[in-house]
Amino acid sequence: MYNIIQKERVMATPKFSNLPLAGRTRTFDNGEARKRVKKWAAPSADDPDKIDEEKYSKAFFWYDSSAGAKDDDGDKLPDNVGDYKLIFADVIDGTLTAIPKAIFQAAAVMQGARGGVNIPDSDRDAVKEHIEMYYDKMSKEFDDDSIVVPWEKANSAHGEIEYRSYQTSTEIQEEGRSKGIASVFEQETRLFGDFYEVIDPTAFDNVLDGDTRVLFNHNPDKILGRTKSGTASIYKSDAGLGYEWDPPDTSYGRDLQVSLKRGDVDQSSFTFTIKREKWENRADGTILRTVLEVGEMFDVSPVTFPAYQGTSVSARSQQEFQAEKQKLINKKDDTRSESTPTSLEHIQRSINLKRKQIEIIQ
């Protein structure tokens, strides 16, 4: 048990301290970082178990005030350093420093990764705001506007972000440049249930000249190339939406080249939003959506596995789609009224509301 020196009432969401940033590729070990932060926050080396809470709290995004011991009034007693959660900083050369990888991890946990974290609704917005401040800082210092908190991406101006994955050729060319196919045009694909999709050849025309990253597994820490810097390109080909990149001389860049040569990585995925689409309610009872125009394309990626969350999301989406369709069939049989919304209109509204990350594996 550590004796924390409390200088003011414990706050569930520590204040933004604008810590300096470490390099983007610096590794992070949660347990070792905690040890170093505890030592750094101790006022005296002679009494390392006495922790200055004001200093210690700067390394965390959240303090769990529901845990640990409480006083007679039910207020949290600051006697357990383990009640601080979502650590994002480490001590480097005597200075408390924010670690980009740890910030990315904290944001992912807020979105449910690694089992998520049970933060009360009263604290959640403040924790997100704290994380957003460091994302903004990273975006500016690294000159990378793709560094955006995941919950903002999910509410993009052109709709919710979707993932598509294709098992197509991903290969290394003779000159060392790598390439893949991110999307296939005019090829009807079943997403789930009776819901099918096809991508129009002109759908990407307005994003071809944009600033797109090539990442490995959609991980912003593993950037392979960028169109703006000339180390990557995206283009239309007879096969579909192609992309190429110059492999970086980094450990993950070299490792990926080996995996490509071995055939261990042979799928591509891209993240995008839809700006214009066309719906068709077909005679066989299926629904076809044609993607006419992509609103934004955030990245293209060679991937180990297709879009994260995989089949569990696809199965759930399929159940919801089928349930909605059955409701419409039952309603049509019961009413036979002209005032009943058409199945296409109703299903389209339902799908738009419930659109989730769905994978396509061909």
GISUL-V557013 format. One record per helix or strand of 3 or more residues. SS is the DSSP state (alpha for helix, beta for strand). FROM is the first residue (numbers start at 1). TO is the last residue. Records with the same first field share a line. If there is no record, write none. Layout:
SS = FROM-TO  FROM-TO
This chain:
beta = 3-5  50-52  60-63  84-87  89-92  95-98  162-166  170-172  178-183  189-192  195-199  213-216  219-226  232-236  241-245  267-281  287-303
alpha = 30-41  45-47  53-59  81-83  100-110  113-115  121-141  150-153  227-229  251-262  310-335  343-354
